[in-house]
Amino acid sequence: MLPMPKPISRADVAHVARLARLRLTDDELDQFTPQLAAVLAHAADVEALDVTGVVPTAHPLPLRNVVRADVVRPSIDRAAVLAAAPNVEDGQFRVPSILAEES
Amino acid sequence: MTARVAPTAVSIAAEVRGGTRSARSVVEEHLARIAEREPAIHAFNLVLRDEALAAADAVDAAVAAGDDPGPLAGVPVALKDNLCTRGVPTTCSSRILEGWRPPYDATVVERLRRSGAITIGKTNLDEFAMGSSTENSAFGPTRNPHDLTKVPGGSSGGSAAAVAANFAPLALGSDTGGSIRQPASLCGVVGVKPTYGVVSRYGLVAFASSLDQIGPFATTVHDAALLLEIIGGHDPLDSTSIPSPAPSLVDVLDRGVDGLRIGIIGELAGEGIAPDVLARLHEAANVLEKAGAIIDTATIPAAMYGLSAYYLIAPAEASSNLARYDGVRYGLRVDAPTTAEMNELSRTAGFGAEVKRRIMLGTYALSAGYYDSYYGKAQKVRTLIINDFAKAYEQFDLLLSPTSPTTAFALGAKTSDPLTMYLNDICTIPSNLAGQPAMSVPFGVGDDGMPVGVQLLAPLQGEPTMFRAAAVLEAAMKETSR
């Protein structure tokens, strides 16, 4: 069975926040690190279970791909969708430049 | 228990359809109660006063013209504010969606309208349905109508409180790990999590897609059954919707439980459950036994591990689902020179602490090096729970447990320790992991005088049997309160 990883560190939390596109203050890092560690430590109790050969469940029902008939039908009006956007131009969502960015 | 003074959805609809009462007077009566008590309770993010009165007038006009507005004619319904309503703000109690007006209605909203129901408001919730007390709302907590110093439970705390305060006889919530059943228990109302796939999730803002399910709140089992019949059934707009009609429930309510085998889940009826809650559970079992059910102890050994599995699976799915809040297409945008910074600043400003915690937990559980130990293992535990339920249902028709380990707790009591808050969901989580139906039925009060609910659990699509038992428990409570 896989051993549980070592407790989550402050540096791990900072790394995960970056991956999730969240900017945390030092105070938040201090607060979240022990909180996440406590939840992950509780999750470690599943170590007591033998899951050898157990098939993982991703979904409670057997999922089949569902395809509707290929018939044209009305969809949500473009103007209604764009009306909810923070910034639009020429019928499109407008965002700051992305091409000049590094990674 | 105080006697119910407000009429049920069934009685309102009968009067409005029969022309003996106007929908307008029904709506005005409920708006008057809202005006009186809502400032103290804060069940709603938004009360749709003018819209509700206009919809009521339309129902009355239909009746006057000889048309039938439908089985919920003139019945006010409160909607959890994570259900999309066309042109009407839908916030998920989050700053990141504040002011957003969806360009479409959720399928359940559309079905309610077609049944003659009247949306009276959008109810408060823990931000993005993440929480068990409705204290994680960006717009402030909801209070329990039975005691304003206590939480209503969560995450559908606004919907539960709205029904408990008679602001509306019916409400809709969503249940990912107990978010309908636990607040129903704490507020003393009926709350149902249907089988996964019975109710369309189209237009429900996603939290954890393999667990989320919309369901009813009501003051009576009959009302809950009617509401589930109306919102349930196949929807081509949700690919996970079960391709069959809604279950027939109202017609089976009086069939009793004679001969049904009902198991008390041993793992959820001991340590960690308050003595007064356990006492109500065993009284409920006695009621069912007197009505002819065969009661025994059932065992779901993996249920003990449900909480651990859930708090890896649900955050993992949430971290993926909430990646869409990037400031580009809708919701809050904080301007910045680059798109990456704009994404980061928008999410940082828009999400509250609990949502950030869960996104990080999920991102971590899915990240390279940890996937197998956390997410992969949790998915296998999910299989074990499903297998344990399957074995139990070889011996039993229904299972019984507490809904919540305790009655409603004080505001602020558990906000500083997320893990303690998560333990509220220990009895409700297994049904979500298994996709199975479960419901909370009010069953007396605890030592503090606050409502206690008992939970009935059934195998996939076992709602008809579950509702029969719920009706027996409800009838027994009516008997004792006389």
Boltz contact constraints between the chains, C-beta under 6 A:
constraints:
  - contact:
      token1: [A, 2]
      token2: [B, 372]
      max_distance: 6.0
  - contact:
      token1: [A, 2]
      token2: [B, 373]
      max_distance: 6.0
  - contact:
      token1: [A, 4]
      token2: [B, 373]
      max_distance: 6.0
  - contact:
      token1: [A, 5]
      token2: [B, 370]
      max_distance: 6.0
  - contact:
      token1: [A, 5]
      token2: [B, 373]
      max_distance: 6.0
  - contact:
      token1: [A, 16]
      token2: [B, 360]
      max_distance: 6.0
  - contact:
      token1: [A, 16]
      token2: [B, 363]
      max_distance: 6.0
  - contact:
      token1: [A, 16]
      token2: [B, 364]
      max_distance: 6.0
  - contact:
      token1: [A, 19]
      token2: [B, 363]
      max_distance: 6.0
  - contact:
      token1: [A, 20]
      token2: [B, 359]
      max_distance: 6.0
  - contact:
      token1: [A, 20]
      token2: [B, 360]
      max_distance: 6.0
  - contact:
      token1: [A, 20]
      token2: [B, 363]
      max_distance: 6.0
  - contact:
      token1: [A, 21]
      token2: [B, 343]
      max_distance: 6.0
  - contact:
      token1: [A, 21]
      token2: [B, 344]
      max_distance: 6.0
  - contact:
      token1: [A, 21]
      token2: [B, 347]
      max_distance: 6.0
  - contact:
      token1: [A, 22]
      token2: [B, 347]
      max_distance: 6.0
  - contact:
      token1: [A, 22]
      token2: [B, 348]
      max_distance: 6.0
  - contact:
      token1: [A, 22]
      token2: [B, 356]
      max_distance: 6.0
  - contact:
      token1: [A, 23]
      token2: [B, 344]
      max_distance: 6.0
  - contact:
      token1: [A, 23]
      token2: [B, 348]
      max_distance: 6.0
  - contact:
      token1: [A, 35]
      token2: [B, 418]
      max_distance: 6.0
  - contact:
      token1: [A, 36]
      token2: [B, 361]
      max_distance: 6.0
  - contact:
      token1: [A, 38]
      token2: [B, 419]
      max_distance: 6.0
  - contact:
      token1: [A, 39]
      token2: [B, 311]
      max_distance: 6.0
  - contact:
      token1: [A, 39]
      token2: [B, 419]
      max_distance: 6.0
  - contact:
      token1: [A, 42]
      token2: [B, 419]
      max_distance: 6.0
  - contact:
      token1: [A, 43]
      token2: [B, 308]
      max_distance: 6.0
  - contact:
      token1: [A, 43]
      token2: [B, 312]
      max_distance: 6.0
  - contact:
      token1: [A, 45]
      token2: [B, 308]
      max_distance: 6.0
  - contact:
      token1: [A, 46]
      token2: [B, 305]
      max_distance: 6.0
  - contact:
      token1: [A, 46]
      token2: [B, 308]
      max_distance: 6.0
  - contact:
      token1: [A, 46]
      token2: [B, 377]
      max_distance: 6.0
  - contact:
      token1: [A, 46]
      token2: [B, 381]
      max_distance: 6.0
  - contact:
      token1: [A, 51]
      token2: [B, 380]
      max_distance: 6.0
  - contact:
      token1: [A, 54]
      token2: [B, 380]
      max_distance: 6.0
  - contact:
      token1: [A, 54]
      token2: [B, 383]
      max_distance: 6.0
  - contact:
      token1: [A, 55]
      token2: [B, 383]
      max_distance: 6.0
  - contact:
      token1: [A, 56]
      token2: [B, 379]
      max_distance: 6.0
  - contact:
      token1: [A, 56]
      token2: [B, 380]
      max_distance: 6.0
  - contact:
      token1: [A, 57]
      token2: [B, 379]
      max_distance: 6.0
  - contact:
      token1: [A, 57]
      token2: [B, 382]
      max_distance: 6.0
  - contact:
      token1: [A, 57]
      token2: [B, 383]
      max_distance: 6.0
  - contact:
      token1: [A, 59]
      token2: [B, 210]
      max_distance: 6.0
  - contact:
      token1: [A, 60]
      token2: [B, 196]
      max_distance: 6.0
  - contact:
      token1: [A, 60]
      token2: [B, 435]
      max_distance: 6.0
  - contact:
      token1: [A, 61]
      token2: [B, 197]
      max_distance: 6.0
  - contact:
      token1: [A, 61]
      token2: [B, 435]
      max_distance: 6.0
  - contact:
      token1: [A, 66]
      token2: [B, 239]
      max_distance: 6.0
  - contact:
      token1: [A, 76]
      token2: [B, 103]
      max_distance: 6.0
  - contact:
      token1: [A, 76]
      token2: [B, 104]
      max_distance: 6.0
  - contact:
      token1: [A, 80]
      token2: [B, 103]
      max_distance: 6.0
  - contact:
      token1: [A, 81]
      token2: [B, 103]
      max_distance: 6.0
  - contact:
      token1: [A, 84]
      token2: [B, 100]
      max_distance: 6.0
  - contact:
      token1: [A, 84]
      token2: [B, 330]
      max_distance: 6.0
  - contact:
      token1: [A, 85]
      token2: [B, 329]
      max_distance: 6.0
  - contact:
      token1: [A, 86]
      token2: [B, 333]
      max_distance: 6.0
  - contact:
      token1: [A, 93]
      token2: [B, 328]
      max_distance: 6.0
  - contact:
      token1: [A, 93]
      token2: [B, 329]
      max_distance: 6.0
  - contact:
      token1: [A, 95]
      token2: [B, 328]
      max_distance: 6.0
  - contact:
      token1: [A, 95]
      token2: [B, 339]
      max_distance: 6.0
  - contact:
      token1: [A, 96]
      token2: [B, 338]
      max_distance: 6.0
  - contact:
      token1: [A, 96]
      token2: [B, 339]
      max_distance: 6.0
  - contact:
      token1: [A, 96]
      token2: [B, 342]
      max_distance: 6.0
  - contact:
      token1: [A, 98]
      token2: [B, 339]
      max_distance: 6.0
  - contact:
      token1: [A, 101]
      token2: [B, 338]
      max_distance: 6.0
  - contact:
      token1: [A, 101]
      token2: [B, 340]
      max_distance: 6.0
